[in-house]
Amino acid sequence: MKILVTGSNGLLGQKLVALLRAQPEVELVATSRGANKLAALYPGLHFVPLDVTDAAQVRQVLAQERPTHLIHTAAMTNVDECELNHEACWLHNVTAVAHLVDACAEFDIHLTHLSTDFIFSGEAGPLAEDATPGPVNFYGHSKLAAEELVRASPGRWAIARTVLVYGVAHEYGRTNIVLWVRDSLRAGKAIKVVSDQWRTPTLAEDLAQGCWLLALHSAQGIYHISSDEMLTPHAMALQVADFFGLDHGLIEEANAGTFTQPARRPARTGFIIDKAKRELGYRPHTFAQGIELVGRQSDER
């Protein structure tokens, strides 16, 4: 197998690089826009610069590398930025996918595309793969449009939908629920955390494992890849505080109406992951195990 990963500098991209490098049957090609952030960690890593919004560059790199499989993790995922800049969001989340779909079909490359629970309205959850989409923000709208492009492809494809990904990455500017809560409480900072939204939070290592299993099986269709614990962010924050021995009193329970954000968030999503367990052998960590892993990795840095 020769697997090309887009977005190798991102959180999921980095976890995929670490996982796939350890598979003896895999030849790995890491790609990202800009310089390779992982060069110091993995000196022998085969890295190719790739801007997935550039159709000619996509075709040229895929024609040159000829991977058997491609895992597409690159995207514009800041939900509020997407709401404020529709044009950039559409370019990165839809136009780029159109380029990849065309090139993968042309060169017979199996495509694993990453999608999100935000394609759903948030009226019900947890959700199975055949639930009816209904996005409530532009990010969700763009990701649903990308799914439709992938599903219409004449080539081989799988869609991995996920939820609220967390983890530790190298030289990565963005935070996530576990690191934000831990670092805020360690600094003695009071935080407001919503208790009227429900998710099945996903450890980045678990999502990488799910993507690898989809590629390994050359799976076809849509798969939900997350944990199977339905939790509110407030409940997650309390677990984080407990694990790191931090002050619960700094965590204030809030509802979504407390915050003025450009983009609406779906109230209740979360996934049923029975299909991935049954067909792929996917087994996620619990949230408690995920916090422990994040804590261990943070200490090592």
Rosetta blueprint (number, residue, H / E / L):
1 M L
2 K E
3 I E
4 L E
5 V E
6 T E
7 G L
8 S L
9 N L
10 G L
11 L H
12 L H
13 G H
14 Q H
15 K H
16 L H
17 V H
18 A H
19 L H
20 L H
21 R H
22 A L
23 Q L
24 P L
25 E L
26 V L
27 E E
28 L E
29 V E
30 A E
31 T E
32 S E
33 R L
34 G L
35 A L
36 N L
37 K L
38 L L
39 A L
40 A L
41 L L
42 Y L
43 P L
44 G L
45 L L
46 H L
47 F E
48 V E
49 P E
50 L L
51 D L
52 V L
53 T L
54 D L
55 A H
56 A H
57 Q H
58 V H
59 R H
60 Q H
61 V H
62 L H
63 A H
64 Q H
65 E H
66 R L
67 P L
68 T L
69 H E
70 L E
71 I E
72 H E
73 T L
74 A L
75 A L
76 M L
77 T L
78 N L
79 V H
80 D H
81 E H
82 C H
83 E H
84 L H
85 N L
86 H H
87 E H
88 A H
89 C H
90 W H
91 L H
92 H H
93 N H
94 V H
95 T H
96 A H
97 V H
98 A H
99 H H
100 L H
101 V H
102 D H
103 A H
104 C H
105 A H
106 E H
107 F L
108 D L
109 I L
110 H E
111 L E
112 T E
113 H E
114 L E
115 S E
116 T E
117 D H
118 F H
119 I H
120 F L
121 S L
122 G L
123 E E
124 A L
125 G L
126 P L
127 L E
128 A L
129 E L
130 D L
131 A L
132 T L
133 P L
134 G L
135 P L
136 V L
137 N L
138 F H
139 Y H
140 G H
141 H H
142 S H
143 K H
144 L H
145 A H
146 A H
147 E H
148 E H
149 L H
150 V H
151 R H
152 A L
153 S L
154 P L
155 G L
156 R L
157 W E
158 A E
159 I E
160 A E
161 R E
162 T E
163 V L
164 L L
165 V E
166 Y E
167 G L
168 V L
169 A L
170 H L
171 E L
172 Y L
173 G L
174 R L
175 T L
176 N L
177 I H
178 V H
179 L H
180 W H
181 V H
182 R H
183 D H
184 S H
185 L H
186 R H
187 A L
188 G L
189 K L
190 A L
191 I E
192 K E
193 V E
194 V E
195 S L
196 D L
197 Q L
198 W E
199 R E
200 T L
201 P L
202 T E
203 L E
204 A H
205 E H
206 D H
207 L H
208 A H
209 Q H
210 G H
211 C H
212 W H
213 L H
214 L H
215 A H
216 L H
217 H L
218 S L
219 A L
220 Q L
221 G E
222 I E
223 Y E
224 H E
225 I L
226 S L
227 S L
228 D L
229 E L
230 M L
231 L E
232 T L
233 P H
234 H H
235 A H
236 M H
237 A H
238 L H
239 Q H
240 V H
241 A H
242 D H
243 F H
244 F H
245 G L
246 L L
247 D L
248 H H
249 G H
250 L H
251 I E
252 E E
253 E E
254 A E
255 N L
256 A H
257 G H
258 T H
259 F L
260 T L
261 Q L
262 P L
263 A L
264 R L
265 R L
266 P L
267 A L
268 R E
269 T L
270 G L
271 F E
272 I L
273 I L
274 D H
275 K H
276 A H
277 K H
278 R H
279 E H
280 L H
281 G L
282 Y L
283 R L
284 P L
285 H L
286 T L
287 F H
288 A H
289 Q H
290 G H
291 I H
292 E H
293 L H
294 V H
295 G H
296 R H
297 Q H
298 S H
299 D H
300 E H
301 R L
